[in-house]
Amino acid sequence: MKKFIILLLLNAVCIWAAANTPVPITTLTGNIKDATDGSNLIGVTVYVPELSEGTVTDADGNYTLSELPKRTLTLQISYVGHQTIIKTIDLSKETHANFVMKESNALINEVVVKGVTGTVLLKDASTPIAVLTKKQIDGISSTNIIDAIAHQPGISQITTGSGISKPVIRGLGYNRIVTIDDGVRQEGQQWGDEHGIEVDPQRVGSVEVLKGPASLMYGSDAMAGVVILNPQPAAPVGQILGNVSSEYQTNNGLFDYSLNLQGNQNGFIWGGRYSENLMASYLHSWSFLY
């Protein structure tokens, strides 16, 4: 017990020290114009996929992104009726970037998919990719995270109960599929029939499913594909957020709840979550024949 208390105290000291350690940050500014007449574009979206942060241009076509880390980031510039611009910028060397946007007749622009190996344009991906947002996942009636994604084309599941489900991509599963949670491989579902995904579904922010061989990037286990579970985005700079969620299912008497608290102070991102599942015992039904 004494060792446990000492470890908690050391952990608290480390968190306090990290929170008070200044992180190198910078501010990126710039202007965005139209390529046809050179006029300033109002309301252009400037987005940083790696940080899930963004802004829009003002009446003069200017934008400002503050509290950015001094490292290489990807900027996604998008505007209705114009071609999307994707540019990588080193914020340790540049703090000002102007853009000129060309008009586009295309109805659908490029989509950025963020996975464990970095940011990849969907058109450049070598395998089909299915992406489910947090809103889509919450709108699907399911008993676990794999049950939620099993409704997508080409994806199914092997299940032995409401809490145990294994992903199946085009007929292959177990150790032919790599499951990654927040950049960490989850190999528990590869063992036996009674081992499911060891992930709290409440903390999943989005899911990406690579439907096809991806062994070159993810190893030999990715013969059938990869299931990438992304966490929910961090809190905005200078804010502390919290939420409480709960669920009840009448079929198996399932009741679960999840408590979450996170913050972003001076570039130090922290967070914690507690979840618990409670299920009722099986009920035996008796029938009598006369």
N, C-alpha and C positions, 0 to 999 in steps of 0.2 A: 504494500500500500504506500509506503514511504517513497519507494522508487517511482511509482506512478505519479505521485504529487510532484516530485522533483522534475520529472519529465514534462508535466504540464506547465510548471513554472518556467522551465527553460524554453519551452515552445512559445509561451507568452512573451518572454523577453526577446526572442528572435523576431516575432511578429512586430513588436513595438519598435525594435531597432530598424527593421526593414521599412516600416511605415514612415520613419523619420529620416531615412536616408534619401537625399535628393536624387531624382532621376533626371538625366539630361533630356530636356524637352526643348521644342522649338515651335515656331509659328510659320505656317505656309500661307502666302498670299498670292494673288494673281488676278488676271482679267481674262474674260472670255468674249470673243467677238464672232460675228457671223462672217463666213468667207465670201458671201455674195456682195454685200454692201458695206461691210466693215462696221456695222452697228453693234452696240453692246447688247448681249443677250441676258434677259432677266429671267430668273428662276431656273437656271441650269443647275443640275444636281452634280455635286462633286463628292464622290464617295470613296472611302478607303476600306476595301473588303477585309483586310487583315485585322483591322480594329473595329469593324462594324460601326464606323462613325462617318459623318458627312455633313454637308451644308449646301446652301443654294446661293446663287449670285444675287446681288442687290440691284437697285435701279440703274446703277452705272456699270453693271456687268462684273463687279468685283466680288471676290470671295475671300474668306479667311478661315483657316483651320488652325486652331490653337491647341496647346497641350499635346503635341505630337512627339513621339520619341525620335531621337536623332539616329535614324537608321533607314535602310532602303525599304520603301513602301510602294504599293501599286495604287494609282489613281484611276478611277473610272468616271469619265465625264459623259453625262447623258442628257439629252434634251429632245423633246418631241419634234419629230420631223427632221432630225439631224443625225448624222452618223456618230455612234458612240466612240469615244477616244479612250484607249487603254495605254497608260504610260507608267513606267517604273522610274521613280525619282529617289535620289539619295539625299535625305534631309540633313545629313551631316555636312553637305557641301552646298545645297541649294535651299533657299527659303522663299523664292519667288518664281512662279511659273505661269506664263500666259498661254492661252490656247485659242485656236481658230477652228470653228466647227463648220463642216460642209453639210449641205442639205442632203437628205436621203429619201429615196422613194420606197425603201423597204418597210414592210409593216412590222417586222420583228427584228430587233437589234441583237447584238451579241449578249450572251448570258455568262456571267462569271460564276464558276463553281469552285468553292474553297474546300479542299480536302487536306489529308494529313501531309501530303507531299508538296503543298503549296497551292497557289492560285492558278487555275487552268481554264482557258476558254472552252466552252462546251463544244464548239465546232472543231477544236483541235484534239479532243479526246479520242483515243483509239477504240474505246468500247462504249456502248450505250450506257447512259447514266440516268438514274431516276432520283429525283430530289423531292423530299417531303419537308415542308416547313412545320414549325410548331403549331400553327393554326390548323394545318391539314391533319396533323397527328391527333390533335385534341378533338377534331370533328369525326374521327373514326371510332366506332364502337369496338373496343378490343380489350383483352385481358392483360396484355403485356406489349412491349415495344415491337417484338417480332411479329406478333399477331396483327399489329397495326400496319406494318409494311408489307405483309403477305397479301394484301389486297391489290398490289401493283402487278401489272402484266409481267409474266416471266418469273415471278417470285411467289413461293409458297412456303409451307412450314411443316415440320414434324413435331407433333405435340403429344404429350402424355398427360396433360392436365392444364388447368388455367394458368399456372405459373411457370410451366416448362415448355418452351418452344424453341426450335432450332430453325435457322433460315435455310431455305432451299432455293437455289438459283438454277433454273432450267434443268431440274431433275438431279442436281448434285448438291450435297450438303456435307455435314460433319467437317473432317479435316481437308475438304476441298474448297472451303470458304474461309476467308480471313475476316474476323470481326475486330474493329478498332474503335475504342471508346476514348475520346479526347487524346488521340495520338498514341494510346497504349493498346497493344494487342490483347484481346480477351480470348483465351484458348479453352476455357472451361466447357463450352458447348461442343467441343470436338471429342470429348471423352466417351461418355455413355449416353444411353437413352434418357436417363433421369437427370442430366445436367443441361440446364438452359443458359441463357445469356445472363451473366452476373453483373447486371447494370440496373441502376435505379431509373425507371422510365420517366420519372418526374423531372430529372435534371437534363434530359435530352432536348436540345433546342432545334435540331434539324437532323435529317438522315439522308445520306447519299449512298446509293447502291450502284456499284459498277457491275454490270451484267455481262461478264465475259472474262476470258483469261487476262490476269494482271500480274503474272508471276515475276515479270521483269522488275516491277516496282515494289511489290509486296511480298515476294518470296514464293516458294514452290506450293505453299498451301492455297494460294489464290488461283487455283485452276479454274474454278467456276465463277469467281468474282469476289468482290469485297463489299462489306457492309460497314460504313463509316458513321459513327454516332457522334455528332458534334454537340458540345455543351451550349447552353444558352449564353448570349452575349453578355459581356461585362457591363457593369453599371456606368452611366456617364460620369465624366470627371467632376469631382466635388459633390457627388450624391451618394446617399445610402438608401438602398431599396430592400424591401422585404415582401414576401407573399406567402399565403397559406392556401393549399389546395387539398381537396378531399374527393373520394369516390366511393360509391356503394354499388354492389351488384347483387341482385336477388338470387341469381342462379346458384352461386356457391357461398352466399353470405359474406362476400368480400367487403371489407371496409379498410381503406388506406387513407393516410394523410401525409402531407409533406410540408415542412417549414423551411423557409429559405431566407437568408439575410446576407446581403453583399454590399460592397461599397468600392469607391474609387477615390482615393485621397492622395493628391500630389503625385499622381502617376503610379501609386502603389495599389494594386487591385487585390482585394481579399473577398472571401465569401465562405459560407458554410451552409449545409443542408442536413436536415434530419428527416428520414422517412421511415414509416412502419406500415406493414401489412398485417391485417387480422382476418382470419378466415374461420368460418363455423365448421363444426364437425359434420361428418357425413350422417345423414338421417336415413334410417332403414324404413322402407315401406313394406307393409304386410298385406297380403291379399288372401282371402279365404274363398274356397269353392264349395258350394253346397250341391 
